[in-house]
Amino acid sequence: MNRGRTFIKCPVNYSPDSMKYDSGKFEGGYRLEHIHRTKRFLFLAQAVITIVFAGYLLLAAGGFTVLPFFLNLNAFLYFVLIMLLLINVEGFFFIILEMRFVKSTSTKFIITQRGFRSSIVWAIVAMVVVLVFWFPAIPAIAEDAVGESGTVIASEGVPAILTTSNSDLFGVMEIDTMDFVAHGEAHVFILTEHNYEMFEDDGELVLGSYRINTDNFYADPELVIEFPDYAHGEFYVIIYSDSGQQIEVDYTFTKNVSDSMMTYLPLMSMLFLIAHSAWAIYMLVINKRYVTGGIYR
């Protein structure tokens, strides 16, 4: 007798094999979610570290002022690029992990295609930066574009006065040399803004004692000064005639990309170029395995 008993009929398609399939599918989805969550957390933490530490480097180096505005990229850009390269490489590993647990062929096709296109863009940008810094004609064009030149009139009692900043607002371009050609004999003094404003009424002898070009100030007829390494600021160029009469003085200020940026930026760009070129090739090879699935699924 079956009195008091209830029988439940199992679905026809419910089997131990389907249980294993559903379990594996659920586990793969869980792991994918865990990978995505870990990726977001890690990238967010690294972004915060990058911003905080870059700000610290900027303030520690005195590379930021509001009035007048100045933001020294060299103070933190190297660190930011290193962190950005690290995040990019970590992104490669997360894609590899993601590919292990994705079940759909079409999804794998999309992931690899997206990875390939993204790396191509990164590689192109890095290549452009490398060419800009290493191609000889481009720095020469930049020098001509941002340099200063002209002619001033100087006399023994009334000097010619020029003002210039030793770098641009972002510390990228810096004065490299100052070239003076005097049609006579002249004394050339370069002073900081602070010293000039303090002693501007005290005459040639006092101003000359505060010049930063201590060993090289006599133009007869030419004078080339390699600008010393100073923090960003305004500088006064004071030119006195030493011939007892008015003379014309031609000047040319040559500006170059800062030495520190010329050292690390091409190198970092080359590392980005190598990393993303290799990854783009890898993604392209893997992508070809899923072309059919990407089209028909």
Secondary structure, DSSP 8 states (H G I E B T S, - for coil): --TT-------TT--HHHHHHHHHHHHHHHHHHHHHHHHHHHHHHHHHHHHHHHHHHHHHTT-EETTTTEE-GGGTHHHHHHHHHHHHHHHHHHHHHHHHH---HHHHHHHHHHHHHHHHHHHHHHHHHHHHHHSTHHHHHHHHHH-EEEEEEE-SSS-EEEEEESB-TTS-EEEEEEEEEESS-EEEEEEEHHHHHHHTTSHHHHHHHT-S--S--EESSEEEEE-----S-EEEEEEEESSSS-EEEEEEEEEEE-HHHHHHHHHHHHHHHHHHHHHHHHHHHHHHHTHHHHHH-
